[in-house]
Amino acid sequence: MATRSKKSIDLRATYAHYANQFKGLNTSDPASWPLVPRVTMFLGVVVMIVAALWLLVINSSVDVLRAEQDKEVQLKTDYTRKLGQAINLETLRRQREQVLQYVTQLEKQLPGKSEMDALLSDINQAGLGRGLTFELFRPGQVSVKEYYAELPIALRVTGRYHDVGSFTADIANLSRIVTLNNLVIIPAPNGVLAMDATAKTFRYLDPEEVNAQRKTQGGPRK
């Protein structure tokens, strides 16, 4: 018991000794402080400096980490997209070939500038061949589009019901593309019908017209 009491007294004395060193310190002159307060202040300053530097490093590292994580997500997305394209590359090539073939077929159905007169004659002959009477056949103003030219034709034909229907079918079956728009069918004298319509036919542009279109649009598209 005596030994324990002695140790307790020694610890209290040691604590009191060190505690007394922190009393009455002159904050304006730390160099005059006792050893223990000076060492304590030094260690505290070192800890604060290390903590501040650590926080700065951590914050910058977090920003870099987030940027890299965002970059990783973007790269994964690009990889998945490109992988899907690579897997479907052969299918896409076949589809492209099919589309090109289809476009080529459509282009073949478009007459050239020099063939328009023949196409107008075909439309006229289709009506006459069904026994229809043309009361109006008036080509309009050519409208030049980006890749083709459009020619509207105002039509008015009279004839029997079945002949008018057969005429519209014949127009649809022409080797060249011709559409009938704004159809209006009304009764006419002598028990026949009158059909008003706007036939539209299309042709591809010749090189001079293509160049003119490009100049109008500010040059060829890239």
Backbone bond lengths (Angstrom), bond angles and torsions (degrees), N, CA, C in turn:
res aa  C-N    CA-C-N  psi(-1)  N-CA   C-N-CA  omega(-1)  CA-C   N-CA-C  phi
1 M - - - 1.461 - - 1.515 112.04 -
2 A 1.315 114.59 -37.98 1.459 119.38 179.36 1.508 111.41 -64.07
3 T 1.378 116.54 -38.16 1.468 121.01 -179.59 1.514 110.62 -65.02
4 R 1.348 116.56 -43.07 1.455 120.27 179.80 1.521 111.13 -63.99
5 S 1.305 116.34 -40.94 1.466 119.36 -179.85 1.506 110.39 -64.96
6 K 1.328 116.53 -38.34 1.462 120.49 179.20 1.527 111.36 -64.71
7 K 1.362 116.61 -41.84 1.462 120.36 179.44 1.516 110.14 -65.08
8 S 1.336 116.79 -40.71 1.460 121.11 179.66 1.511 110.37 -62.72
9 I 1.347 115.03 -40.95 1.463 118.67 179.19 1.519 111.09 -65.89
10 D 1.368 116.09 -40.22 1.474 120.30 178.92 1.520 111.16 -62.27
11 L 1.350 118.25 -43.04 1.469 121.72 -179.30 1.513 110.69 -64.70
12 R 1.336 115.03 -40.32 1.458 118.09 179.14 1.518 111.00 -65.81
13 A 1.311 113.68 -39.67 1.455 117.59 179.70 1.521 111.09 -66.11
14 T 1.333 115.63 -40.36 1.484 119.42 178.94 1.520 110.77 -64.41
15 Y 1.330 115.68 -44.40 1.468 120.09 179.61 1.521 110.43 -61.93
16 A 1.363 114.83 -43.90 1.465 118.70 -179.79 1.512 110.47 -64.46
17 H 1.347 116.53 -37.09 1.465 120.20 179.54 1.524 111.34 -61.94
18 Y 1.348 116.25 -47.59 1.469 119.67 -179.50 1.521 111.70 -70.44
19 A 1.339 115.40 -36.62 1.464 118.35 179.79 1.508 111.34 -64.66
20 N 1.345 116.18 -36.54 1.467 119.86 179.26 1.516 111.93 -63.80
21 Q 1.361 117.06 -25.52 1.473 120.20 -179.70 1.539 111.99 -70.01
22 F 1.335 116.78 -19.76 1.464 120.66 -179.32 1.526 112.32 -92.15
23 K 1.334 116.25 -0.99 1.462 120.17 -179.42 1.519 110.71 -92.01
24 G 1.320 113.71 140.91 1.459 119.42 175.71 1.506 114.56 65.92
25 L 1.339 117.79 30.28 1.468 120.55 179.92 1.517 110.15 -74.53
26 N 1.299 115.94 140.96 1.469 122.46 177.24 1.531 107.81 -90.42
27 T 1.316 116.03 106.29 1.466 120.59 -176.31 1.522 112.59 -66.92
28 S 1.328 116.44 -17.94 1.467 119.48 179.43 1.523 112.03 -83.44
29 D 1.325 117.12 -13.34 1.470 119.87 -176.43 1.531 109.35 -138.68
30 P 1.346 117.22 73.96 1.466 119.10 -179.08 1.529 113.10 -61.92
31 A 1.325 116.93 -23.23 1.466 118.78 -178.92 1.518 112.63 -64.92
32 S 1.341 116.75 -22.49 1.464 120.27 -179.36 1.514 113.18 -87.68
33 W 1.367 116.03 -1.17 1.459 118.74 -178.34 1.531 110.10 -69.69
34 P 1.316 116.10 159.29 1.467 119.75 172.03 1.524 110.76 -65.48
35 L 1.303 116.10 169.80 1.467 122.02 -174.72 1.521 112.87 -60.07
36 V 1.322 117.21 -48.55 1.475 120.21 -174.58 1.528 111.81 -61.91
37 P 1.329 120.67 -47.99 1.471 119.04 177.12 1.522 113.13 -61.34
38 R 1.349 115.81 -39.37 1.466 117.65 178.82 1.526 111.63 -62.55
39 V 1.343 115.95 -44.70 1.476 119.51 179.27 1.526 110.60 -64.15
40 T 1.322 115.95 -40.08 1.471 119.96 179.47 1.525 111.23 -62.85
41 M 1.361 116.36 -45.65 1.459 119.31 178.67 1.520 111.38 -63.14
42 F 1.325 116.35 -41.10 1.467 120.38 179.44 1.526 111.01 -60.56
43 L 1.336 115.51 -46.63 1.467 119.07 179.63 1.531 111.18 -64.19
44 G 1.348 116.71 -37.84 1.465 119.81 178.32 1.512 112.05 -63.26
45 V 1.363 116.06 -43.20 1.474 119.65 178.68 1.518 110.93 -63.47
46 V 1.356 115.89 -42.41 1.465 120.00 178.94 1.524 110.51 -61.01
47 V 1.333 116.55 -43.31 1.475 120.17 -179.60 1.521 110.75 -63.01
48 M 1.355 117.54 -42.31 1.467 120.11 180.00 1.529 111.76 -65.27
49 I 1.339 115.55 -41.01 1.468 118.51 178.97 1.524 110.93 -63.71
50 V 1.341 115.52 -45.65 1.467 119.37 179.76 1.527 110.36 -62.78
51 A 1.357 116.61 -40.53 1.470 119.96 179.88 1.527 110.87 -64.16
52 A 1.362 116.70 -42.33 1.469 119.91 -179.80 1.524 111.10 -64.06
53 L 1.333 115.61 -45.44 1.466 119.13 178.69 1.515 110.92 -62.85
54 W 1.315 115.59 -39.40 1.469 119.71 -179.90 1.521 111.32 -63.75
55 L 1.341 115.83 -42.39 1.462 118.74 178.83 1.522 111.21 -64.24
56 L 1.339 116.59 -40.71 1.468 119.28 178.44 1.521 111.32 -62.32
57 V 1.324 115.74 -44.38 1.464 120.16 179.66 1.514 110.62 -64.52
58 I 1.359 115.16 -42.23 1.465 118.74 -178.83 1.529 110.74 -63.77
59 N 1.348 116.53 -44.74 1.465 119.40 -178.63 1.522 111.64 -62.43
60 S 1.332 116.20 -44.73 1.467 118.58 178.90 1.520 110.73 -65.30
61 S 1.306 116.44 -37.01 1.457 119.87 179.39 1.527 111.33 -67.42
62 V 1.351 115.80 -35.94 1.473 119.56 177.93 1.521 110.23 -64.70
63 D 1.343 116.75 -42.36 1.472 119.76 178.44 1.526 110.97 -61.93
64 V 1.338 115.33 -44.02 1.467 119.15 178.70 1.522 110.39 -63.57
65 L 1.330 116.47 -41.06 1.464 120.58 -179.71 1.525 111.13 -62.82
66 R 1.329 116.26 -43.58 1.469 119.22 179.26 1.520 111.41 -64.18
67 A 1.326 116.06 -41.72 1.470 119.52 178.23 1.525 110.87 -61.47
68 E 1.318 116.30 -42.17 1.465 120.13 179.40 1.518 111.37 -67.96
69 Q 1.346 116.57 -35.25 1.468 119.42 177.90 1.525 110.75 -66.60
70 D 1.352 116.46 -42.21 1.469 119.70 176.41 1.524 110.55 -62.12
71 K 1.323 115.90 -40.70 1.456 120.38 178.97 1.525 110.35 -64.09
72 E 1.320 116.31 -38.36 1.466 120.15 179.17 1.523 111.00 -63.47
73 V 1.347 116.06 -42.81 1.465 120.14 178.61 1.524 110.73 -60.99
74 Q 1.369 116.33 -44.13 1.458 120.50 179.81 1.524 111.54 -63.90
75 L 1.321 116.12 -41.36 1.461 120.20 179.57 1.529 110.84 -65.47
76 K 1.323 116.73 -38.97 1.467 119.63 177.84 1.524 110.86 -64.58
77 T 1.340 115.89 -40.47 1.463 119.74 178.23 1.530 110.91 -63.32
78 D 1.339 116.04 -46.04 1.467 120.12 178.52 1.522 110.83 -62.65
79 Y 1.316 116.29 -40.02 1.462 119.99 -179.69 1.525 110.71 -64.12
80 T 1.352 115.92 -43.94 1.462 119.58 179.96 1.525 110.84 -62.96
81 R 1.344 115.99 -41.87 1.468 119.56 179.95 1.522 111.38 -64.75
82 K 1.331 115.95 -46.88 1.462 119.41 -178.80 1.521 111.59 -68.29
83 L 1.337 116.20 -33.34 1.464 118.72 176.76 1.518 110.46 -64.32
84 G 1.355 115.97 -42.22 1.461 119.18 177.15 1.513 112.04 -62.34
85 Q 1.343 116.20 -39.48 1.465 119.43 177.20 1.514 111.48 -65.14
86 A 1.338 116.20 -39.74 1.466 119.37 -179.51 1.523 110.80 -66.52
87 I 1.338 115.57 -39.60 1.467 119.22 -179.97 1.524 110.51 -65.28
88 N 1.354 115.68 -39.77 1.466 120.24 -176.50 1.525 112.59 -94.67
89 L 1.329 117.48 12.48 1.456 120.43 -174.40 1.523 111.66 -59.01
90 E 1.314 117.00 -46.25 1.463 119.92 -177.82 1.522 110.95 -64.68
91 T 1.340 116.12 -40.52 1.472 119.70 177.52 1.513 110.74 -63.55
92 L 1.334 116.64 -42.44 1.462 120.50 179.07 1.525 111.40 -63.87
93 R 1.326 116.28 -36.44 1.467 119.17 177.62 1.524 111.13 -64.83
94 R 1.332 115.99 -42.27 1.472 118.95 178.81 1.528 110.51 -64.57
95 Q 1.332 116.17 -41.43 1.461 119.20 178.44 1.529 111.13 -63.61
96 R 1.325 115.67 -38.67 1.460 119.35 178.56 1.523 110.57 -63.58
97 E 1.331 116.27 -42.40 1.459 119.48 178.40 1.522 111.11 -62.71
98 Q 1.350 116.96 -39.58 1.454 120.70 178.73 1.526 110.83 -64.16
99 V 1.338 115.49 -42.87 1.465 119.17 179.15 1.525 110.81 -63.60
100 L 1.342 116.41 -42.65 1.465 119.76 179.29 1.531 111.09 -62.81
101 Q 1.340 116.31 -40.23 1.462 119.81 177.63 1.530 110.69 -63.02
102 Y 1.354 114.92 -41.54 1.461 118.91 179.99 1.527 110.93 -64.79
103 V 1.336 115.93 -42.88 1.467 120.15 178.41 1.527 110.50 -62.64
104 T 1.334 116.21 -40.21 1.460 119.94 178.84 1.523 110.83 -62.56
105 Q 1.340 116.55 -41.17 1.464 120.18 177.58 1.524 111.27 -62.28
106 L 1.334 115.60 -41.67 1.462 118.27 179.29 1.520 111.28 -66.66
107 E 1.331 115.94 -38.81 1.467 118.86 178.67 1.522 111.46 -62.90
108 K 1.322 116.06 -35.00 1.470 118.94 178.80 1.521 111.41 -67.32
109 Q 1.347 116.66 -23.09 1.463 120.17 178.96 1.525 111.90 -83.79
110 L 1.324 116.24 -6.58 1.459 119.37 177.36 1.522 109.15 -94.66
111 P 1.318 116.83 122.57 1.468 118.48 179.36 1.526 110.99 -74.75
112 G 1.297 115.46 161.40 1.448 120.46 172.98 1.517 110.14 -84.30
113 K 1.319 115.86 177.22 1.461 120.51 -177.79 1.518 111.10 -61.78
114 S 1.320 115.65 -37.45 1.469 119.58 -177.53 1.524 112.57 -75.45
115 E 1.347 117.79 -14.03 1.462 121.03 -177.50 1.517 113.17 -95.93
116 M 1.336 117.68 -2.78 1.456 120.24 -175.15 1.529 112.04 -64.61
117 D 1.325 117.17 -38.38 1.472 119.09 179.93 1.520 110.65 -61.31
118 A 1.336 116.34 -40.09 1.463 119.85 179.30 1.524 110.84 -65.97
119 L 1.323 116.88 -36.99 1.465 119.83 179.63 1.522 110.73 -67.93
120 L 1.326 116.87 -40.73 1.465 119.52 176.42 1.520 110.89 -61.53
121 S 1.325 115.91 -37.75 1.468 119.87 177.06 1.522 110.68 -65.25
122 D 1.340 117.66 -37.91 1.473 121.29 178.50 1.523 110.91 -63.15
123 I 1.337 116.80 -40.44 1.465 119.56 178.45 1.526 110.32 -64.36
124 N 1.321 115.60 -43.13 1.459 120.05 179.24 1.521 111.24 -63.59
125 Q 1.327 116.93 -43.23 1.464 120.70 -179.74 1.523 111.79 -66.85
126 A 1.354 116.72 -31.53 1.464 119.15 178.19 1.518 110.91 -62.86
127 G 1.343 115.93 -37.87 1.465 118.40 178.07 1.509 112.58 -73.72
128 L 1.331 116.21 -43.66 1.458 119.21 -179.69 1.528 111.34 -64.67
129 G 1.338 115.71 -34.81 1.462 119.19 179.75 1.513 112.71 -65.72
130 R 1.328 118.01 -22.12 1.467 121.45 177.44 1.532 111.96 -97.00
131 G 1.336 116.00 9.40 1.461 119.88 177.56 1.513 113.62 76.23
132 L 1.331 118.22 20.88 1.452 121.03 179.43 1.518 110.53 -87.33
133 T 1.305 114.86 155.26 1.459 121.27 176.48 1.523 109.09 -107.69
134 F 1.333 115.95 126.11 1.453 120.55 177.83 1.530 109.16 -87.04
135 E 1.313 116.08 111.81 1.459 120.66 173.56 1.526 110.99 -91.34
136 L 1.342 116.18 -18.22 1.458 119.96 177.49 1.529 108.18 -151.48
137 F 1.314 115.51 130.90 1.467 122.03 174.37 1.528 106.17 -148.63
138 R 1.343 115.49 89.81 1.460 119.24 -171.14 1.528 110.29 -126.92
139 P 1.347 117.39 103.86 1.471 119.47 174.00 1.527 111.07 -62.81
140 G 1.331 116.14 140.68 1.459 120.60 -178.73 1.526 111.78 -98.09
141 Q 1.308 114.97 -159.72 1.456 121.67 -178.41 1.526 109.73 -81.02
142 V 1.321 115.73 132.79 1.465 120.26 178.09 1.527 109.45 -68.44
143 S 1.324 115.90 131.14 1.464 121.83 177.58 1.527 108.44 -108.53
144 V 1.330 115.95 114.11 1.463 121.12 -177.48 1.524 109.26 -87.68
145 K 1.335 116.29 119.64 1.460 122.40 177.07 1.528 109.13 -96.93
146 E 1.319 115.18 -166.57 1.462 119.18 -176.05 1.525 112.07 -70.18
147 Y 1.336 116.76 -40.96 1.459 119.59 -175.69 1.531 113.29 -121.33
148 Y 1.328 116.84 -4.50 1.456 119.52 -176.83 1.524 109.39 -153.55
149 A 1.327 115.00 170.86 1.457 121.26 176.10 1.526 108.56 -119.07
150 E 1.329 115.37 143.23 1.468 121.53 -176.46 1.522 109.26 -116.75
151 L 1.331 116.22 132.10 1.466 121.08 179.75 1.528 109.03 -120.86
152 P 1.337 118.39 112.56 1.472 120.63 175.28 1.530 110.56 -85.38
153 I 1.322 116.02 145.13 1.470 121.73 179.62 1.520 107.75 -131.42
154 A 1.317 117.20 118.21 1.461 121.49 177.50 1.526 108.81 -78.79
155 L 1.337 116.40 125.41 1.465 122.01 -176.80 1.525 110.84 -121.81
156 R 1.320 114.41 145.45 1.469 120.83 166.69 1.519 106.47 -145.46
157 V 1.330 115.65 114.31 1.466 121.02 179.92 1.515 108.76 -123.09
158 T 1.323 115.97 151.78 1.467 121.76 176.51 1.513 108.60 -126.81
159 G 1.311 115.71 145.86 1.461 120.74 179.48 1.507 110.67 170.03
160 R 1.316 115.98 -175.86 1.450 120.63 -179.74 1.524 111.06 -71.76
161 Y 1.325 113.77 159.04 1.467 120.27 -175.00 1.522 111.82 -54.69
162 H 1.335 116.82 -51.67 1.464 120.03 -176.43 1.531 111.69 -66.75
163 D 1.337 116.12 -33.25 1.471 118.70 179.02 1.534 111.01 -68.34
164 V 1.329 116.13 -38.59 1.462 119.46 177.12 1.536 110.12 -63.44
165 G 1.337 116.53 -43.34 1.467 119.95 178.21 1.515 112.01 -63.18
166 S 1.328 116.97 -41.28 1.463 120.16 178.91 1.527 111.12 -65.72
167 F 1.331 116.59 -35.55 1.463 120.26 178.08 1.532 110.94 -62.10
168 T 1.318 117.21 -44.98 1.467 119.64 179.22 1.529 110.77 -63.16
169 A 1.353 116.74 -36.51 1.468 119.79 177.56 1.528 110.28 -66.76
170 D 1.329 116.71 -40.13 1.466 120.18 179.03 1.535 110.93 -63.17
171 I 1.324 116.55 -39.07 1.471 120.19 178.05 1.529 109.68 -61.60
172 A 1.337 116.79 -42.89 1.469 120.54 -179.67 1.517 112.08 -64.99
173 N 1.336 117.20 -27.74 1.459 121.62 -176.48 1.522 113.80 -94.41
174 L 1.323 117.63 5.27 1.462 119.14 176.29 1.528 110.24 -62.45
175 S 1.327 115.62 151.56 1.459 119.44 -179.00 1.529 111.69 -67.64
176 R 1.326 116.44 -22.56 1.451 121.66 176.94 1.525 109.45 -101.22
177 I 1.336 116.52 157.84 1.453 120.95 -178.45 1.521 110.03 -77.50
178 V 1.338 116.09 119.84 1.457 122.86 174.96 1.523 107.04 -137.95
179 T 1.321 116.86 130.49 1.464 121.02 178.12 1.523 109.52 -117.48
180 L 1.334 115.49 148.00 1.465 121.69 175.91 1.520 108.08 -107.17
181 N 1.325 116.05 125.51 1.458 121.36 -174.90 1.528 109.73 -125.70
182 N 1.327 115.06 156.64 1.472 122.12 176.49 1.528 111.74 53.94
183 L 1.317 115.83 48.19 1.469 120.58 -179.07 1.531 110.81 -69.29
184 V 1.324 115.49 131.81 1.470 121.54 173.79 1.529 107.33 -135.98
185 I 1.345 116.77 121.65 1.472 121.43 -179.63 1.521 107.98 -116.69
186 I 1.324 115.76 125.69 1.465 121.26 -178.65 1.524 109.04 -133.09
187 P 1.326 117.71 155.71 1.475 120.02 175.97 1.534 110.67 -66.78
188 A 1.317 114.98 145.30 1.465 121.57 177.54 1.529 108.22 -125.63
189 P 1.327 116.50 166.59 1.468 118.86 179.88 1.533 111.98 -59.26
190 N 1.318 115.87 160.86 1.469 124.14 177.29 1.530 112.05 66.19
191 G 1.316 118.26 25.40 1.457 121.69 173.74 1.508 115.66 72.38
192 V 1.308 117.98 21.33 1.462 120.10 178.30 1.532 108.88 -110.35
193 L 1.313 114.41 176.07 1.456 120.88 179.21 1.522 109.86 -112.83
194 A 1.340 115.62 151.90 1.469 121.69 174.27 1.533 107.66 -116.79
195 M 1.302 115.21 130.83 1.460 120.00 178.92 1.521 109.54 -117.53
196 D 1.338 115.24 121.63 1.467 121.66 172.05 1.524 107.98 -101.24
197 A 1.321 116.63 136.41 1.465 120.36 -179.42 1.516 109.37 -158.93
198 T 1.309 114.02 163.76 1.463 120.85 171.46 1.513 107.55 -115.56
199 A 1.323 115.50 111.36 1.464 119.92 176.44 1.529 107.84 -86.44
200 K 1.310 115.44 134.48 1.465 119.93 177.31 1.514 109.50 -119.94
201 T 1.312 114.66 126.76 1.452 119.27 174.94 1.528 108.38 -121.79
202 F 1.301 114.86 159.92 1.458 120.11 -171.54 1.529 109.58 -130.64
203 R 1.290 115.32 151.34 1.460 120.48 175.66 1.524 108.80 -142.10
204 Y 1.335 115.56 155.56 1.457 118.28 177.04 1.524 109.53 -80.94
205 L 1.317 115.44 157.92 1.459 121.01 -178.21 1.517 110.46 -82.41
206 D 1.323 116.02 141.48 1.458 119.39 174.73 1.541 108.67 -79.64
207 P 1.329 118.92 166.57 1.477 121.17 -175.45 1.521 114.04 -54.26
208 E 1.339 117.49 -38.53 1.455 119.40 -179.85 1.520 111.26 -63.93
209 E 1.342 116.09 -40.15 1.463 119.66 179.90 1.525 111.09 -69.47
210 V 1.335 116.69 -36.34 1.465 120.31 177.54 1.522 110.19 -62.50
211 N 1.337 116.50 -45.09 1.466 120.01 179.01 1.520 111.15 -62.99
212 A 1.326 116.99 -39.57 1.461 120.45 178.89 1.527 110.83 -64.35
213 Q 1.339 116.71 -39.80 1.457 120.47 177.93 1.522 111.12 -63.63
214 R 1.326 116.27 -41.84 1.467 119.71 -179.45 1.528 110.88 -64.82
215 K 1.331 116.62 -39.63 1.459 119.30 178.60 1.520 110.70 -65.74
216 T 1.339 116.00 -38.56 1.472 120.53 179.19 1.512 110.29 -63.77
217 Q 1.333 117.09 -37.86 1.464 121.95 -176.77 1.520 112.47 -89.59
218 G 1.316 117.33 6.44 1.457 119.83 176.06 1.500 114.38 86.51
219 G 1.313 118.36 28.31 1.476 120.59 176.17 1.509 111.05 108.23
220 P 1.339 116.85 166.45 1.465 121.54 -178.41 1.507 110.55 -67.72
221 R 1.312 115.52 146.56 1.446 120.92 177.17 1.509 110.50 -75.90
222 K 1.330 114.25 144.54 1.469 119.88 178.61 1.491 109.80 -98.65
